[in-house]
Amino acid sequence: MMKGFIKRIWDWLIERLNSIRRDRLYHFIAGLIIAAFFCITLKMGVWCFVPVVFAGFIKEFIDQWRGQDFDWVDFAATLAGGLLIALFVL
């Protein structure tokens, strides 16, 4: 009984993860790495989120400069990665 329930939850989770565009996942991971870098090397604490905001904005600004649209969802994915690290710091 419990085994089937856990399998359904696992399958649902894997389905959700597979539905995320790979580009958005890269933005999320980039936010994680940037925040972790500034948190660990510069001991910025919760302020490690600030460089993530700048990096995400600059990336989307460069995309717009190249003729693509400013993708707010990609920007939010970058921020979400940084926010996760900032929450761990708290």
Helices and strands as residue ranges (DSSP letters): H 2-19, H 22-41, G 45-48, H 49-65, H 72-89
